[in-house]
Amino acid sequence: MSLIKSISGIRGTIGGQVNNNLTPLDIVKFASAFGTWLQNTKNKKNLKLVIGRDARISGQMCSSLVTATLQGLGIDVVDLGLSTTPTVEVMVPELNADGGIILTASHNPKQWNALKLLNDKGEFINAEEGAKVLELAEKEDFNYAEVDDLGNYEVNTDAFEIHIQKILALPMVDVEAIKAKKFKVVLDAVNSTGGLAIPMLLEKLGCDVVKLYCEPNGHFPHNPEPLKEHLGDICELMVKEKADVGVVVDPDVDRLALIDEKGEMFGEEYTLVAVADYLLKHIKGAAISNLSSSRALRDVAQSHGSQYFASAVGEVNVVNLMKEKDAVIGGEGNGGIIYPDLHYGRDSLVGVALFLTHLAKENKTVSELRATYPAYFMGKKKIELTPEINVDDLLTKMEKEYQNEEVSTVDGVKIDFVENWVHLRKSNTEPIIRIYTEAKSQEEADKLGDDIIAKIKSLV
């Protein structure tokens, strides 16, 4: 059980002791800090914040605490209730709000919850801003409103409809092409808010939707991270239903995994690859992912005469580089699609609409489409850190050791070999070094990871 305070927000397990877990007091303190920071930054009264939550069991409690705290600061609250991370992001600028709070612990198990903080563009606040919020929380330097100045509260029930209409209006989403295909889609929404939003979108696209775990009750029927080892049920149902495509989302609907008609994983890394393939075929421009994402995106971008760039790990870093390069498409290899024509945030809904457009136009099955992409396999290993290991020294030694290869030190050390790559980075949340590898086979990827671990041990 723990409480993790980071620049992107605060997350922890419900219950337990103050400052060690996500307790009501911690929630109030952190909401107070964010509200106070916004008031100081905006230097105005009558601020308005949008809040929304995933379907976690603790969501209603957390939402009530955050709402009351913000009202206590004199801030007006627009409550979207059960929502998705991308929907809250879309609604902040839509409602001319000054910021937003999403109550979700993303793919963490049900005992976790978190407050994720958005600026007035509906984008995650940056590292510098996050540090100031944490500082305010530490000092508890809050000034609450007097009785006549308390914030107002309103509920907004139109958010999904507004979000979906914006997606359907995008020029690169071909609604008629998708409708003509009459796709049969199986959806696993892990009993969270994807079970509300994704069927609304799919039905407007003329799809036949088979729902699996779409009750938004927060009782996750399997580990909510959309990885192969957790998705046996939908893979079986795909075959039984003779469906065209399987869609899997995490509890807050910012990660999208796809299943082919044979009940096989499309590969979480390849969600972004497929969407980029479609967009870059029609629009010249850059594609962005982070340093730990598949090389397949680079290959696809180059095949269309477009450029590829890699950012440090973390959504804020991907977004910053996308803005700098005016990218057409970006995201993360965990199934996170960021399509700037809609908004700068990972969004499974727009990912589904763009993928289905691509599938319809290519006139292929999902497995046939997947076979058109370069085949890469990833390995993920880690080394536990002991107090005597100086990580920065170690990474510098690794950089020198491989100086004849293509090396990036933007985020840890990434070494690009001709046929494969390895990325070493210190975890922000655990005392470990993460070791990501990618190669043309799983055996090669795993062997590269083992070789690098042996090399690190020889240098310690």
DOTORVEX-141309 format. One line per 2 residues: number of its first residue (from 1); for each residue x, y, z of C-alpha. Coordinates in steps of 0.2 Angstrom, whole numbers, padded with zeros to 4 digits. Layout:
<nodes>
NUM) X/Y/Z | ...
</nodes>
This chain:
<nodes>
1) 0000/0000/0000 | 0007/0017/-0004
3) 0005/0035/-0009 | 0014/0041/-0025
5) 0016/0060/-0027 | 0022/0065/-0044
7) 0022/0079/-0056 | 0007/0072/-0065
9) -0004/0070/-0050 | -0006/0060/-0034
11) -0010/0041/-0034 | -0012/0028/-0020
13) -0022/0015/-0012 | -0038/0019/-0003
15) -0039/0017/0016 | -0025/0016/0028
17) -0015/0030/0036 | -0013/0049/0030
19) 0002/0052/0020 | 0005/0033/0017
21) -0011/0030/0007 | -0024/0040/-0003
23) -0035/0044/0012 | -0049/0057/0012
25) -0037/0070/0020 | -0024/0067/0006
27) -0038/0070/-0007 | -0044/0086/0001
29) -0026/0092/0003 | -0021/0089/-0015
31) -0037/0096/-0022 | -0034/0111/-0011
33) -0016/0113/-0018 | -0022/0112/-0036
35) -0036/0124/-0034 | -0025/0136/-0025
37) -0011/0135/-0038 | -0024/0138/-0052
39) -0031/0154/-0042 | -0013/0160/-0040
41) -0008/0157/-0058 | -0024/0164/-0066
43) -0025/0178/-0053 | -0044/0179/-0055
45) -0059/0174/-0045 | -0073/0163/-0052
47) -0063/0149/-0058 | -0072/0134/-0066
49) -0065/0116/-0066 | -0072/0101/-0075
51) -0071/0084/-0066 | -0074/0067/-0071
53) -0071/0049/-0065 | -0069/0031/-0071
55) -0080/0018/-0063 | -0069/0013/-0048
57) -0078/0008/-0032 | -0069/0023/-0023
59) -0074/0035/-0037 | -0090/0043/-0030
61) -0081/0046/-0013 | -0066/0054/-0021
63) -0077/0064/-0033 | -0087/0071/-0018
65) -0072/0076/-0008 | -0064/0085/-0023
67) -0080/0094/-0028 | -0083/0100/-0010
69) -0065/0105/-0008 | -0065/0115/-0024
71) -0082/0124/-0020 | -0074/0128/-0003
73) -0060/0137/-0012 | -0074/0147/-0021
75) -0071/0137/-0038 | -0086/0132/-0049
77) -0087/0114/-0053 | -0094/0105/-0068
79) -0096/0087/-0065 | -0096/0075/-0079
81) -0099/0060/-0067 | -0094/0043/-0075
83) -0082/0049/-0089 | -0066/0044/-0098
85) -0049/0053/-0097 | -0050/0059/-0115
87) -0068/0065/-0113 | -0063/0076/-0098
89) -0048/0083/-0109 | -0060/0087/-0123
91) -0073/0096/-0112 | -0061/0107/-0102
93) -0058/0119/-0117 | -0076/0115/-0124
95) -0083/0123/-0108 | -0070/0137/-0107
97) -0065/0130/-0090 | -0048/0134/-0081
99) -0043/0116/-0079 | -0049/0099/-0074
101) -0047/0084/-0063 | -0048/0066/-0068
103) -0051/0054/-0054 | -0043/0038/-0061
105) -0029/0026/-0057 | -0028/0021/-0076
107) -0023/0003/-0077 | -0019/0000/-0058
109) -0030/-0013/-0049 | -0046/-0008/-0040
111) -0039/-0003/-0023 | -0030/0012/-0032
113) -0036/0029/-0036 | -0028/0045/-0042
115) -0031/0063/-0046 | -0024/0068/-0063
117) -0022/0087/-0066 | -0027/0096/-0082
119) -0023/0114/-0088 | -0035/0125/-0097
121) -0031/0117/-0114 | -0037/0100/-0106
123) -0019/0094/-0106 | -0009/0087/-0092
125) 0001/0100/-0082 | 0020/0100/-0085
127) 0034/0095/-0073 | 0037/0113/-0066
129) 0018/0116/-0063 | 0016/0099/-0055
131) 0031/0103/-0043 | 0022/0119/-0038
133) 0006/0110/-0034 | 0016/0097/-0023
135) 0025/0112/-0014 | 0008/0120/-0010
137) 0001/0103/-0004 | 0016/0101/0008
139) 0014/0119/0015 | -0005/0117/0017
141) -0005/0136/0013 | -0024/0137/0008
143) -0036/0151/0010 | -0054/0145/0008
145) -0069/0156/0003 | -0082/0164/0014
147) -0100/0158/0014 | -0106/0170/0001
149) -0092/0166/-0011 | -0093/0147/-0011
151) -0091/0139/-0029 | -0106/0133/-0038
153) -0109/0115/-0044 | -0117/0108/-0060
155) -0119/0091/-0068 | -0116/0090/-0087
157) -0123/0074/-0095 | -0119/0079/-0113
159) -0100/0075/-0113 | -0099/0058/-0122
161) -0111/0065/-0135 | -0100/0080/-0138
163) -0084/0070/-0138 | -0091/0057/-0151
165) -0098/0071/-0162 | -0081/0079/-0163
167) -0074/0062/-0168 | -0087/0059/-0182
169) -0084/0076/-0189 | -0065/0073/-0192
171) -0061/0073/-0210 | -0050/0058/-0208
173) -0064/0047/-0200 | -0074/0040/-0214
175) -0091/0036/-0206 | -0099/0030/-0222
177) -0085/0018/-0226 | -0086/0010/-0209
179) -0105/0009/-0210 | -0104/0000/-0227
181) -0093/-0014/-0219 | -0106/-0018/-0205
183) -0091/-0023/-0193 | -0095/-0035/-0179
185) -0085/-0029/-0164 | -0082/-0037/-0147
187) -0078/-0024/-0133 | -0070/-0028/-0116
189) -0071/-0012/-0106 | -0066/-0021/-0089
191) -0082/-0015/-0081 | -0077/0004/-0082
193) -0083/0019/-0092 | -0077/0012/-0109
195) -0093/0001/-0107 | -0103/0017/-0109
197) -0093/0028/-0121 | -0086/0015/-0134
199) -0103/0007/-0138 | -0111/0024/-0141
201) -0097/0027/-0154 | -0098/0010/-0162
203) -0117/0011/-0164 | -0115/0028/-0173
205) -0102/0020/-0184 | -0115/0006/-0189
207) -0106/-0008/-0180 | -0114/-0023/-0172
209) -0107/-0022/-0154 | -0105/-0038/-0143
211) -0102/-0032/-0125 | -0090/-0041/-0113
213) -0088/-0033/-0095 | -0096/-0017/-0100
215) -0105/-0014/-0083 | -0097/0002/-0075
217) -0097/-0005/-0058 | -0078/-0005/-0054
219) -0077/-0023/-0051 | -0063/-0027/-0063
221) -0065/-0045/-0070 | -0047/-0047/-0074
223) -0031/-0036/-0072 | -0036/-0020/-0080
225) -0020/-0018/-0090 | -0024/-0023/-0108
227) -0010/-0036/-0110 | -0011/-0053/-0118
229) -0010/-0063/-0102 | -0026/-0054/-0096
231) -0037/-0056/-0111 | -0041/-0074/-0113
233) -0060/-0071/-0112 | -0061/-0059/-0126
235) -0050/-0069/-0137 | -0061/-0084/-0135
237) -0077/-0074/-0138 | -0070/-0067/-0154
239) -0069/-0084/-0162 | -0086/-0089/-0155
241) -0095/-0074/-0161 | -0086/-0074/-0178
243) -0082/-0056/-0175 | -0071/-0044/-0186
245) -0062/-0035/-0173 | -0060/-0035/-0154
247) -0058/-0019/-0144 | -0050/-0018/-0127
249) -0048/-0002/-0116 | -0041/0001/-0099
251) -0053/0009/-0085 | -0050/0027/-0090
253) -0051/0023/-0109 | -0034/0031/-0114
255) -0026/0014/-0119 | -0032/0004/-0134
257) -0028/-0014/-0138 | -0035/-0023/-0153
259) -0039/-0042/-0156 | -0040/-0050/-0173
261) -0053/-0061/-0180 | -0044/-0077/-0175
263) -0044/-0071/-0157 | -0025/-0066/-0158
265) -0018/-0050/-0151 | -0015/-0037/-0164
267) -0001/-0031/-0152 | -0003/-0015/-0141
269) 0013/-0007/-0150 | 0004/-0009/-0166
271) -0012/0001/-0162 | -0002/0017/-0165
273) 0008/0009/-0180 | -0009/0005/-0189
275) -0017/0022/-0186 | -0001/0031/-0192
277) 0000/0020/-0207 | -0017/0026/-0212
279) -0014/0045/-0208 | 0003/0046/-0216
281) -0003/0038/-0232 | -0014/0054/-0234
283) -0005/0068/-0225 | 0014/0071/-0225
285) 0021/0075/-0208 | 0030/0068/-0193
287) 0025/0054/-0182 | 0031/0054/-0163
289) 0032/0040/-0150 | 0043/0038/-0135
291) 0060/0030/-0134 | 0053/0014/-0127
293) 0040/0011/-0141 | 0042/0000/-0156
295) 0054/0004/-0171 | 0039/-0002/-0182
297) 0032/0016/-0181 | 0048/0023/-0188
299) 0048/0010/-0202 | 0030/0015/-0207
301) 0033/0033/-0206 | 0049/0032/-0217
303) 0039/0021/-0230 | 0027/0036/-0233
305) 0042/0048/-0234 | 0038/0055/-0217
307) 0049/0058/-0202 | 0049/0050/-0186
309) 0055/0057/-0169 | 0056/0049/-0151
311) 0053/0058/-0135 | 0057/0054/-0117
313) 0044/0042/-0109 | 0029/0051/-0102
315) 0013/0058/-0111 | 0018/0076/-0107
317) 0035/0073/-0116 | 0027/0065/-0131
319) 0014/0080/-0133 | 0028/0093/-0131
321) 0038/0085/-0145 | 0022/0083/-0156
323) 0019/0102/-0154 | 0038/0106/-0158
325) 0037/0095/-0174 | 0019/0099/-0179
327) 0016/0080/-0179 | 0002/0072/-0189
329) 0001/0058/-0176 | 0009/0053/-0160
331) 0007/0042/-0145 | 0014/0028/-0134
333) 0017/0010/-0138 | 0005/0005/-0124
335) -0010/0008/-0136 | -0010/0027/-0133
337) -0016/0037/-0148 | -0014/0056/-0148
339) -0022/0064/-0163 | -0019/0083/-0162
341) -0033/0087/-0174 | -0045/0082/-0160
343) -0034/0086/-0144 | -0017/0083/-0137
345) -0021/0068/-0126 | -0021/0049/-0127
347) -0039/0044/-0134 | -0045/0027/-0137
349) -0062/0033/-0145 | -0053/0042/-0159
351) -0041/0028/-0160 | -0056/0016/-0163
353) -0063/0027/-0177 | -0047/0030/-0186
355) -0042/0011/-0185 | -0059/0006/-0192
357) -0058/0019/-0206 | -0041/0011/-0211
359) -0048/-0007/-0210 | -0063/-0002/-0220
361) -0052/0006/-0234 | -0039/-0007/-0234
363) -0053/-0020/-0237 | -0042/-0033/-0227
365) -0046/-0043/-0211 | -0037/-0037/-0195
367) -0024/-0052/-0196 | -0021/-0048/-0215
369) -0018/-0029/-0210 | -0006/-0034/-0196
371) 0004/-0045/-0208 | 0008/-0030/-0218
373) 0018/-0022/-0204 | 0036/-0026/-0199
375) 0037/-0039/-0186 | 0046/-0034/-0170
377) 0046/-0042/-0153 | 0049/-0033/-0137
379) 0057/-0039/-0121 | 0055/-0030/-0104
381) 0066/-0034/-0089 | 0072/-0025/-0074
383) 0087/-0024/-0062 | 0084/-0021/-0043
385) 0094/-0007/-0037 | 0105/-0009/-0021
387) 0111/0006/-0011 | 0129/0005/-0018
389) 0123/0006/-0036 | 0125/0024/-0043
391) 0113/0023/-0057 | 0119/0039/-0066
393) 0137/0033/-0066 | 0131/0016/-0072
395) 0121/0024/-0087 | 0136/0035/-0091
397) 0147/0019/-0092 | 0135/0010/-0103
399) 0134/0025/-0115 | 0154/0025/-0116
401) 0153/0006/-0118 | 0142/0007/-0134
403) 0149/0024/-0140 | 0151/0017/-0158
405) 0132/0013/-0159 | 0118/0026/-0161
407) 0115/0032/-0143 | 0102/0043/-0136
409) 0103/0050/-0118 | 0086/0060/-0119
411) 0079/0048/-0106 | 0091/0036/-0098
413) 0101/0028/-0111 | 0095/0020/-0128
415) 0106/0011/-0139 | 0101/0008/-0157
417) 0109/-0007/-0165 | 0106/-0011/-0184
419) 0094/-0025/-0180 | 0088/-0021/-0163
421) 0088/-0009/-0148 | 0089/-0008/-0129
423) 0083/0006/-0118 | 0089/0008/-0100
425) 0080/0020/-0088 | 0078/0022/-0070
427) 0060/0019/-0064 | 0051/0034/-0056
429) 0040/0023/-0045 | 0051/0008/-0040
431) 0070/0006/-0035 | 0074/-0003/-0052
433) 0082/0000/-0069 | 0070/-0004/-0083
435) 0077/-0013/-0098 | 0067/-0013/-0114
437) 0073/-0022/-0129 | 0066/-0025/-0146
439) 0072/-0037/-0160 | 0065/-0047/-0175
441) 0061/-0062/-0163 | 0056/-0064/-0145
443) 0071/-0075/-0142 | 0083/-0061/-0149
445) 0074/-0048/-0138 | 0075/-0058/-0122
447) 0093/-0063/-0126 | 0098/-0045/-0129
449) 0090/-0040/-0112 | 0100/-0054/-0103
451) 0116/-0049/-0112 | 0114/-0031/-0106
453) 0110/-0036/-0088 | 0126/-0046/-0089
455) 0136/-0031/-0095 | 0128/-0020/-0082
457) 0133/-0032/-0068 | 0151/-0033/-0075
459) 0152/-0013/-0073 | 0145/-0012/-0056
</nodes>
